[in-house]
Every structure is written in structure tokens, then in C-alpha cells.
Amino acid sequence: MAENKKTRITVEINRTRYTIVGDESEEHVKEVARLVNDKMEEVRSANQHLDTSRLAVLTALNTMNDYVKLKKEHETLLAMLEEDK
């Protein structure tokens, strides 16, 4: 039985250190953490008075909004490719 080796990577998001355990490469985890941190800074710059919980929720909402838009665009492109076959 093959054993999946979990990696432990420490990252900093919003001035707090987190240890992430998972199957992804260190480079991938660090990139994702950087993107989350960048998005939090973007949201914070629009409203300096957000507490951490509100900042996290608004960051999640913004990120999921971007994700849903990209997913729909991806589905549209796949449908166009299917039509061309």
C-alpha cells in the first residue's frame, strides 16, 4: 500500500504564521499563501478598519467571486471547443 507523504510548510498570511500540512508541493503552498495574503492586503486597503474576521470573510467572498467567474469562463471555453469538434 503506497503511503502519501504529507509535507509541512510554514507560511505567513496577514502577519500570522500558519503551518500547512498536505500533499501539495512547497512551491504551490507558498504561492497560494502569497495570493491569499495579497488579496487580504487588497481588501484591507479599501477599508483600514476591518477586524481580522471581517477581513477574512471579505477576502473569501472576493476570492470565490473570482473563482466562480473563472469557472464559468472555463466552462464556456470548453463548450466552444466541443462545438468545434
C-alpha positions in Angstrom: 0.0 0.0 0.0 1.5 3.3 -1.1 1.9 5.9 1.6 1.3 9.5 0.7 4.0 11.7 2.2 2.5 14.8 3.8 4.5 18.0 3.7 4.6 20.6 6.4 5.1 24.2 5.2 5.0 27.3 7.4 3.7 30.4 5.7 2.7 33.9 6.8 -0.7 35.3 6.0 -1.9 38.7 7.4 1.1 38.8 9.7 0.3 35.4 11.3 2.3 32.2 10.7 0.4 29.0 9.7 1.7 25.5 9.3 0.1 23.9 6.3 0.1 20.1 6.1 -0.8 18.5 2.8 0.1 16.7 -0.4 1.0 19.8 -2.5 4.5 21.0 -3.2 6.1 23.6 -1.1 6.2 26.0 -4.1 2.4 25.5 -4.6 1.5 26.1 -1.0 3.7 29.2 -0.8 2.2 30.6 -4.0 -1.4 30.0 -2.7 -0.4 31.7 0.7 1.1 34.6 -1.1 -2.1 35.1 -3.2 -4.3 34.9 -0.1 -2.1 37.4 1.6 -2.1 39.7 -1.4 -5.9 39.6 -1.6 -6.2 40.3 2.1 -3.9 43.4 1.7 -6.1 44.5 -1.3 -9.3 44.2 0.7 -7.7 45.9 3.8 -6.5 48.8 1.6 -10.2 49.5 0.7 -11.2 49.5 4.4 -8.5 50.1 7.0 -10.9 49.5 10.0 -11.8 45.8 9.3 -11.2 43.4 12.1 -9.4 40.1 11.2 -12.7 38.1 11.0 -14.4 40.5 8.7 -11.2 40.9 6.6 -11.0 37.1 6.2 -14.7 36.8 5.2 -14.5 39.6 2.7 -11.3 38.1 1.3 -13.0 34.7 0.9 -16.0 36.4 -0.8 -13.8 38.2 -3.2 -11.7 35.1 -3.9 -14.8 32.9 -4.5 -16.3 35.6 -6.8 -13.1 35.5 -8.9 -13.2 31.7 -8.9 -16.9 31.5 -10.0 -16.2 33.9 -12.8 -13.2 31.9 -14.0 -15.1 28.6 -13.7 -17.9 30.0 -15.9 -15.4 31.3 -18.4 -13.7 27.9 -18.4 -17.0 26.1 -19.0 -17.9 28.4 -21.8 -14.5 27.8 -23.5 -14.9 24.0 -23.1 -18.3 24.2 -24.7 -16.9 26.2 -27.6 -14.2 23.6 -28.1 -16.8 20.8 -28.1 -18.8 22.7 -30.7 -15.8 22.9 -33.0 -15.3 19.1 -33.0 
